[in-house]
Each structure stands twice: as C-alpha cells, then as structure tokens.
Amino acid sequence: MTWVDAEDIGIALFEKFPSVDPLTVRFTDLREKVLQLDGFDDEPSASNEARLEAIQMAWYEERQEAEES
C-alpha cells in the first residue's frame, strides 16, 4: 500500500484498531499508525493533509459500515 490507497489503508486501520474512532485521531498520530501497518510501503515524506484526510474518511466509512451490520 501507498499513501494513495486510502480505501485499503482505511480497511487495514479498522482491522488493527477496531475500537478507535477515526475522527478523534490527529493527523500526526494517523500518519504514525499508517506507517506501522503491515503492507504499507511508501515514503513517510509523501504524506500530506489531503491524503491523510482521505485515509481518515475511508477508515471512518469502514467503521460505520461495520456498526450498521
């Protein structure tokens, strides 16, 4: 995965941190969580606010879907 794979990263974050509300995670902490994911292979410096926001929203949507089912 790379920074542009927001949906895949969101799924991975939900699987690793199922009890965390993504909307409470600061972007600095989100960046660190992404860097720690198995299968993530991109330059840390390639992250930016727009990419982190897309990842946060993908994680949030994944969590919402799980709560609805």
N, C-alpha and C positions, 0 to 999 in steps of 0.2 A: 504494500500500500504506500501511497504517497499523499502529500497534502491535498491533492485534487480529488482524492477518493473519499469524499465526505460521507457518502452513504455507508460504505464499507467500514469506515472508521467509527461512525456512529453506532453501527451494529456491534462492533468489537468493544467499544466503550460500554455499551449497555450490558453486554455479556460479562465484562470484567467488573463493572461497578453497578449492579442492578438496583441498589438502594439509593444511589446518588441522584439528586435532582439536578439535571444538567444546567438548568437556569440559575443555579446558585454557584456554579463553578466559574471562578475568574479566568480570563483568557490565559494568564500566566500559568495557572495551575492546569488548565486544559491542555496547553502546549506540552507540559511535562507528562501528563497522562498519555497523550498521543505518542510521544517519543518512547514511552515504556512498553507500548503494545507489541506483542509478538507479530511479526509480519510487516511491521512498519519499517520502511527503508527509504528515507529521504533526508535531505539536508535540513538540519534544525533551522538554519537561517532562511529557508524557503517559506516558512510560515508567515502569515500576515493576518491582520484583523478580519478581513473578508473570508479567508479560508477557515479561520477558527470559528467565526460566526456560522458558517455553513456546516461545519462539523458539529457545533453545539446544537443547531436546529435538527440535524439528522439524528443525533443522539436523543434529543427531546421527542421527536416523532416516533422513534423506535420504542421509547419508554411508554408513550401514550398508547401506541398500538398494543403493547403487552398488557397494559392496565385494562384496556377495553375488552380483551379476550378472556 
